[in-house]
Amino acid sequence: MTSVIEKKAFYYRVLTALALAVVALLPEAALAASLETTVSDGLCIIVEALQGEVGKAIATIAVLILGIGAFFGKVNWGIAIMFAVGIVAIFGAAEIAAEFADGSSSC
């Protein structure tokens, strides 16, 4: 039986990995700002990175972490569903946003 401390440590590791992935994308946004482009261009760069090859790599790493956690018995169905919904939300975000914006997408 896992303790609360072990569960928190696992969550902190996952959040740290995700935070590092986001920080790795920040230089692209800083470069966009230094070239005097608009905020929307910088945000589009981040969206394209998350939905492109970088996003696929992050999703693959997330699934690997989930698989390793499952192998050691640290993952329950709630966490597995959370990962799946997160991956679907990242790759389906453009379509979801287009539904709210009358079918138009700017990126």
C-alpha positions as CSV (number, residue, x, y, z in Angstrom):
1,M,0.0,0.0,0.0
2,T,1.4,3.3,-1.0
3,S,1.6,6.2,1.4
4,V,0.4,9.7,0.9
5,I,4.0,10.9,0.7
6,E,4.9,8.5,-2.1
7,K,1.8,9.6,-4.0
8,K,2.7,13.2,-3.6
9,A,6.3,12.5,-4.7
10,F,5.0,10.8,-7.8
11,Y,2.7,13.7,-8.7
12,Y,5.6,16.1,-8.1
13,R,7.8,14.2,-10.5
14,V,5.1,14.2,-13.2
15,L,4.5,17.9,-12.7
16,T,8.2,18.7,-12.7
17,A,8.6,16.8,-16.0
18,L,5.7,18.7,-17.5
19,A,7.1,22.0,-16.2
20,L,10.5,21.3,-17.7
21,A,8.8,20.6,-21.1
22,V,7.0,23.9,-21.0
23,V,10.2,25.8,-20.0
24,A,12.0,24.1,-22.9
25,L,9.4,25.9,-25.2
26,L,9.9,29.3,-23.7
27,P,12.9,30.4,-25.8
28,E,10.8,30.2,-28.9
29,A,8.3,32.6,-27.4
30,A,11.1,34.9,-26.3
31,L,12.5,34.9,-29.8
32,A,9.1,35.8,-31.2
33,A,8.8,38.7,-28.9
34,S,12.3,40.0,-29.7
35,L,11.4,40.0,-33.4
36,E,8.6,42.5,-32.7
37,T,5.8,40.1,-33.6
38,T,2.5,40.2,-32.0
39,V,1.5,38.2,-28.9
40,S,-0.8,36.0,-31.1
41,D,2.2,35.0,-33.2
42,G,4.1,33.9,-30.1
43,L,1.1,32.0,-28.8
44,C,0.7,30.3,-32.2
45,I,4.3,29.2,-32.1
46,I,3.7,27.5,-28.7
47,V,0.5,25.9,-30.0
48,E,2.2,24.6,-33.1
49,A,5.1,23.2,-31.0
50,L,2.7,21.4,-28.6
51,Q,0.6,20.0,-31.4
52,G,3.6,19.1,-33.6
53,E,6.6,16.9,-33.1
54,V,7.4,18.4,-29.7
55,G,3.8,17.6,-28.5
56,K,4.1,14.0,-29.8
57,A,7.4,13.6,-27.9
58,I,5.8,15.0,-24.7
59,A,2.8,12.7,-25.1
60,T,5.1,9.7,-25.7
61,I,7.1,10.6,-22.5
62,A,3.8,10.9,-20.6
63,V,2.7,7.5,-21.8
64,L,6.1,6.0,-20.9
65,I,5.9,7.5,-17.4
66,L,2.3,6.1,-17.1
67,G,3.5,2.7,-18.2
68,I,6.4,2.7,-15.7
69,G,4.1,3.8,-13.0
70,A,1.7,1.0,-13.9
71,F,4.5,-1.5,-13.9
72,F,5.4,-0.6,-10.4
73,G,1.7,-0.5,-9.3
74,K,1.7,3.2,-8.6
75,V,-1.0,4.1,-11.2
76,N,-4.8,3.9,-10.7
77,W,-7.5,4.3,-13.3
78,G,-8.0,8.0,-12.4
79,I,-4.5,8.9,-13.3
80,A,-4.6,6.9,-16.5
81,I,-7.8,8.6,-17.5
82,M,-6.3,12.0,-16.6
83,F,-3.3,11.3,-18.9
84,A,-5.6,10.2,-21.8
85,V,-7.9,13.3,-21.4
86,G,-4.8,15.6,-21.2
87,I,-3.3,14.1,-24.4
88,V,-6.7,14.4,-26.2
89,A,-7.1,18.0,-25.0
90,I,-3.6,19.0,-26.3
91,F,-4.0,17.5,-29.7
92,G,-7.7,18.4,-30.0
93,A,-7.4,22.0,-28.7
94,A,-7.5,23.6,-32.1
95,E,-10.8,21.9,-33.0
96,I,-12.3,22.6,-29.6
97,A,-11.3,26.3,-29.8
98,A,-12.7,26.5,-33.4
99,E,-16.1,25.3,-32.1
100,F,-16.2,28.2,-29.7
101,A,-14.9,30.7,-32.2
102,D,-17.5,30.0,-34.9
103,G,-15.2,27.6,-36.8
104,S,-12.3,30.0,-37.4
105,S,-8.8,29.2,-36.2
106,S,-6.0,31.7,-36.4
107,C,-3.0,29.4,-36.0
